Amino acid sequence: MIALISAISATFTLGFFYFVGAIPGGMAAGLSVPVAALVAWCGYAAGAGVMLLLGTPARDWIARKLRIPLVRDPQKWIWRAWDKFGLVGLGLVAPITIGPQAGCLLALAVGEKRLAAFLSLSLGAIPWCIGFSVIFAMGFKLAV
């Protein structure tokens, strides 16, 4: 029982900070593929949720850090990229690039609503969960 709780905790923490390594880490710790994927996704979603709870101070910090003007200016690269890909694009690339924390901060910095950012980032990780689960499960079956 302690081993199972440790495996779930480690997988959740990996999902919170480093989503790409969470599913294989959970499988290596002894979790089944679906459980590892679910726990990794929960950790990823929790990472997004924690950042969204920080709200305005975090948004102001990232806007200053990345020099994102809070007034929409189509001449700035950040606004051109946002107009082209938006929240859906961020939700799909954040799991394998910047992670949930930075993704939420970026979404808040460009003025997205908290719930929309959370849903986009959380749901955007699901295709990656499925893909990584299939790939890693096949790899483990081929190696055994």
Secondary structure as UniProt FT lines:
FT   HELIX           2..17
FT   HELIX           19..28
FT   TURN            29..30
FT   HELIX           33..54
FT   HELIX           56..65
FT   TURN            66..67
FT   TURN            74..75
FT   HELIX           77..93
FT   HELIX           94..96
FT   TURN            97..98
FT   HELIX           99..109
FT   TURN            110..111
FT   HELIX           114..124
FT   HELIX           126..143
//
